[in-house]
Amino acid sequence: MKQLILGGARSGKSRLAEQRAQATGLPVALVVTMVPGNDTELAERVRRHQADRPADWRLVEAPIALAAALDPLLQAGYCVLVDCLTLWLTNLLLLECDETLQAELDALDALLARVDGSLIMVSNEVGLGIVPMGALSRRFQDQTGWLHQRMAAICDRVTLSVAGLPLEVK
């Protein structure tokens, strides 16, 4: 089953995804798309997330080549949890290379169309507010909305998390 869990900041989406991953009974591979770099606040968030997760979960970092990271994990029978698509998309947009962006989006579409398995993807819903003023911010919001539409069409289940409550969309 392929799932997409959307929500705003602190909406409970990651916790819900982790609960669903554990409930599958499969070994879990967590694919993270954010690398904190020199940001100490982000590094502390990463440390807290790591402390909260089961120690036996496999961790894979995939800030750019998400489909390439997912493929072997799905084929190996893991429940794969991706957290999160919006950070992955941000990494791609910051490369300022439209060809790489499109190639990675196409690779993810192709992978998800041909591979069955347990996949849970988390992403931030950013389209419920005002249209941002800056060009990059508007592009991010547009690309995120289109990515969510693509993933929702492929996924078997789509959930919107609001205030820690899951709202089933599909």
DRENMI-149281 format. One record per atom (N, C-alpha, C): residue in three letters; x, y, z. Coordinates in pm, whole numbers, plus 50000, padded with zeros to 5 digits. Example, Ala and Ser with C-alpha at 12.3 -4.5 7.8 and 13.67 -1.06 7.14 Angstrom:
<atoms>
ALA513194943150780 ALA512304955050780 ALA513204967050780 SER512854977550708 SER513674989450714 SER512905000350787 
</atoms>
This chain:
<atoms>
MET500844988250000 MET500005000050000 MET500895012550000 LYS500525022049918 LYS501225034849912 LYS500355045349979 GLN500965052850069 GLN500225062850145 GLN500925076450137 LEU500105086850137 LEU500585100550144 LEU499915106950265 ILE500735112450354 ILE500205119350471 ILE500645134050462 LEU499655142750453 LEU499895157150440 LEU499485164050569 GLY500075175550594 GLY499675183550710 GLY500575195650723 GLY500175204650807 GLY500975216550834 GLY502035213650938 ALA502755223950976 ALA503775222651080 ALA503125218451211 ARG503725208751278 ARG503265203551408 ARG501835198451402 SER501455192551289 SER500095187251272 SER499965172751316 GLY501075166251347 GLY501035152151386 GLY501265142451271 LYS501635147751155 LYS501785139151037 LYS502915129051050 SER504055133251103 SER505185123951117 SER504885113251221 ARG504275116951332 ARG503905107251434 ARG502925096951378 LEU501945101651302 LEU500975092651239 LEU501675083151143 ALA502595088351063 ALA503325080050968 ALA504145069451041 GLU504795073351149 GLU505595063851226 GLU504715052851286 GLN503545056551337 GLN502615046651392 GLN502155036951285 ARG501835042251168 ARG501385033451059 ARG502505024251011 ALA503725029451007 ALA504855021150965 ALA505045009651063 GLN505015012551192 GLN505175001951292 GLN504054991851284 ALA502834996351255 ALA501674987451251 ALA501724977351136 THR502564979851035 THR502644970350923 THR503264957150965 GLY504084957251069 GLY504784945151109 GLY506004942151026 LEU506284950450928 LEU507454948850842 LEU508654955950904 PRO509864952150864 PRO511004960450903 PRO510834974250839 VAL511224984650911 VAL510994998350865 VAL512305004750821 ALA512265011150705 ALA513375019450658 ALA512865033750652 LEU513535042450724 LEU513175056550725 LEU514105063850628 VAL513515070150528 VAL514285077850430 VAL514075092550463 VAL515155098950506 VAL515085113050541 VAL515665121350427 THR515055132950405 THR515475141350292 THR516165154150337 MET516205156450468 MET516805168650521 MET518165165550581 VAL519115173950550 VAL520435173150612 VAL520625186450686 PRO520845186150819 PRO520855198650895 PRO522015207950865 GLY523115202950812 GLY524255211650785 GLY524765217850913 ASN525015230950911 ASN525555238051027 ASN524475244151117 ASP523225241251091 ASP522115246851168 ASP521945238851298 THR522335244751410 THR522295237551538 THR520875234551583 GLU519935243351554 GLU518535240851593 GLU517995228851516 LEU518275228151386 LEU517835216651307 LEU518525203951352 ALA519785204851385 ALA520525193151435 ALA519885187851563 GLU519435196851649 GLU518775192651773 GLU517435185951742 ARG516705191151645 ARG515445184751604 ARG515705170651553 VAL516735169251471 VAL517095156051419 VAL517415146651534 ARG518195151351632 ARG518565143051746 ARG517325138551823 ARG516365147651845 ARG515125143951916 ARG514325133651838 HIS514225135451706 HIS513515125551623 HIS514195111951631 GLN515515111751625 GLN516245099151632 GLN516005092151766 ALA515985099851873 ALA515765094052006 ALA514365088252020 ASP513405093851949 ASP512015089251958 ASP511725076951872 ARG512585074051775 ARG512335062951683 ARG512895049751737 PRO512285038651697 PRO512835025651735 PRO514265024051681 ALA515115018051760 ALA516535016651726 ALA516755007351608 ASP515814998351580 ASP516024988651471 ASP515604993951334 TRP515105006151326 TRP514755011751196 TRP516005014951118 ARG515985011450990 ARG517105014750901 ARG516945029250859 LEU518035036750860 LEU518015050850822 LEU518785052850693 VAL518135059750598 VAL518755062850469 VAL518565077750443 GLU519635084550408 GLU519545098650372 GLU519455099850221 ALA518455107150174 ALA518245109050030 ALA517795123350004 PRO518695132950013 PRO518295146849991 PRO517975150249846 ILE518465142449751 ILE518225145349608 ILE517645133149536 ALA518365122149533 ALA518015110249453 ALA517055101149530 LEU515825105749547 LEU514855098549628 LEU514455085249566 ALA514105085149439 ALA513685072649375 ALA514785062149380 ALA516005066249358 ALA517135056849362 ALA517295050949501 ALA516995058649605 ALA517085053449742 ALA515915044249775 LEU514725047349724 LEU513535039549756 LEU513515025849689 ASP513965025149567 ASP513835012949487 ASP514355000449558 PRO515615000049602 PRO516094987749666 PRO515384984749798 LEU514974994949869 LEU514294992849997 LEU512914986549976 LEU512174991649879 LEU510854986049850 LEU510964971849799 GLN511954969349716 GLN512124955849663 GLN512604946049770 ALA513234951049876 ALA513724942449985 ALA512644939350088 GLY511444945250072 GLY510344942050161 GLY510214950650285 TYR510874962050286 TYR510724971350397 TYR509404978950385 CYS508884983550497 CYS507924994350496 CYS508795006850491 VAL508675014550384 VAL509535026150365 VAL508745038650403 LEU509325046250493 LEU508735058850539 LEU509615070250491 VAL509055079050410 VAL509795090650358 VAL509345103050435 ASP510305109850496 ASP509975121950571 ASP511045132350539 CYS510785141850453 CYS509515145050392 CYS509715149650247 LEU508625149250172 LEU508685153050030 LEU508975167850010 THR508465176450098 THR508685190850076 THR510145194650095 LEU510835188250187 LEU512275190950202 LEU513045185950081 TRP512655174350031 TRP513265168949909 TRP513075178649793 LEU511845183649777 LEU511555193049670 LEU512355205949689 THR512485210549811 THR513295222549839 THR514735220349794 ASN515295208849829 ASN516675205749788 ASN516825206249636 LEU515825200849566 LEU515875201049419 LEU515765215149364 LEU514855223049420 LEU514685236849372 LEU515925245149396 LEU516595242849507 LEU517805250549537 LEU518975247149447 LEU518895235849377 LEU519925232549278 LEU519855241849157 GLU518685248049138 GLU518445257049025 GLU518745250348892 CYS518295237948880 CYS518475230248757 CYS517155223548723 ASP516425229448629 ASP515115224048593 ASP515185209748541 GLU516285206348473 GLU516425192848419 GLU516525182648531 THR517295185648635 THR517415176548748 THR516095175348822 LEU515425186448844 LEU514115186448909 LEU513165177248834 GLN513045179248704 GLN512105171248626 GLN512515156548621 ALA513805153948609 ALA514285140048605 ALA513975132848736 GLU514155139548850 GLU513875133248979 GLU512375131148999 LEU511555140848958 LEU510105139048966 LEU509645127448879 ASP510175126748757 ASP509815115948666 ASP510275102348719 ALA511455102048780 ALA511975089448835 ALA511085084548949 LEU510615093749032 LEU509735089849141 LEU508405084749087 ASP507835091848990 ASP506585087248927 ASP506755073148869 ALA507825071148794 ALA508055058248729 ALA508225047148832 LEU508975049748936 LEU509185039749040 LEU507865035949106 LEU507105045849146 LEU505855042949217 LEU504825036249128 ALA504895038348999 ALA503965031848906 ALA504295016948888 ARG505555013148907 ARG505944999348878 ARG506224990849001 VAL506414997049117 VAL506794989549236 VAL505624989049333 ASP505304976849376 ASP504344975449485 ASP505134974049614 GLY504534977649721 GLY505194976549850 GLY504554986149947 SER505074985850067 SER504564994350172 SER505375007250175 LEU504735018150137 LEU505395031150129 LEU504505041550194 ILE505085049250285 ILE504375060150351 ILE505205072750328 MET504615082650263 MET505295095150235 MET504645106350314 VAL505475114550379 VAL505015125950457 VAL505385138650381 SER504465148350383 SER504745160950317 SER503965172250383 ASN504505184250374 ASN503855196050431 ASN502855201850332 GLU501645203850379 GLU500645210550297 GLU500895225450309 VAL501325231650199 VAL501685245850202 VAL500725254350119 GLY499695248550064 GLY498815255849974 GLY497565261350038 LEU497465261150169 LEU496255265850235 LEU496305280450277 GLY497465286750260 GLY497635300650302 GLY497635310050184 ILE498205321650206 ILE498275331750101 ILE499355328149999 VAL499285334149883 VAL500315332249781 VAL501545340249825 PRO502705333649833 PRO503915340649879 PRO504325351849784 MET505075361449837 MET505505373049758 MET506705370049671 GLY507665362149717 GLY508885359849642 GLY508715349449533 ALA509475350849426 ALA509375341649312 ALA509725327249351 LEU510805325349427 LEU511185311849468 LEU510115305749558 SER509565313549648 SER508515308649738 SER507265304849660 ARG506905312949561 ARG505735309549477 ARG506015296949397 ARG507225295549345 ARG507575283449270 ARG507515271249361 PHE508025272449483 PHE507965261549579 PHE506515257649607 GLN505665267449631 GLN504265264449660 GLN503595257649540 ASP503845262549420 ASP503285256449299 ASP503785242149281 GLN505095240349289 GLN505685227049268 GLN505195217149375 THR505055221949499 THR504565213249605 THR503135208849578 GLY502295218049538 GLY500915214549504 GLY500835204449392 TRP501645206349288 TRP501645196849175 TRP502195183249218 LEU503245183449302 LEU503805170849352 LEU502755163249434 HIS502045170249520 HIS501015163649601 HIS499925157749513 GLN499545164849409 GLN498525159449319 GLN499025146749251 ARG500285146749208 ARG500875134949143 ARG500915123249238 MET501365125749361 MET501495114949458 MET500115109849503 ALA499165118849521 ALA497815114749561 ALA497165105849456 ALA497425108749329 ALA496865100449222 ALA497445086249224 ILE498685084949265 ILE499365071949266 ILE499065064249394 CYS498865071349504 CYS498725064849635 CYS497345058449653 ASP497335047849733 ASP496095041049769 ASP495355048349879 ARG496115055249963 ARG495525062050079 ARG496165075850093 VAL495335086050114 VAL495805099650138 VAL495135104750264 THR495955109750357 THR495445114450485 THR495945128750507 LEU495065137250556 LEU495425150750598 LEU495415150750750 SER496535154350811 SER496645154950956 SER496445169351001 VAL495495171551091 VAL495195184751143 VAL495075183751294 ALA495885191351366 ALA495835191651512 ALA495955177551572 GLY496775169251508 GLY496985155751556 GLY495875145951520 LEU494925150451440 LEU493805141851401 LEU493905138351252 PRO493845125551219 PRO493905121651078 PRO492545123051010 LEU492535129950897 LEU491325131250816 LEU491585123650687 GLU490835112950665 GLU491055104750546 GLU490485111850423 VAL491335114050325 VAL490945121050202 VAL490665110850092 LYS491475100250089 LYS491315089749987 LYS491585076350052 
</atoms>
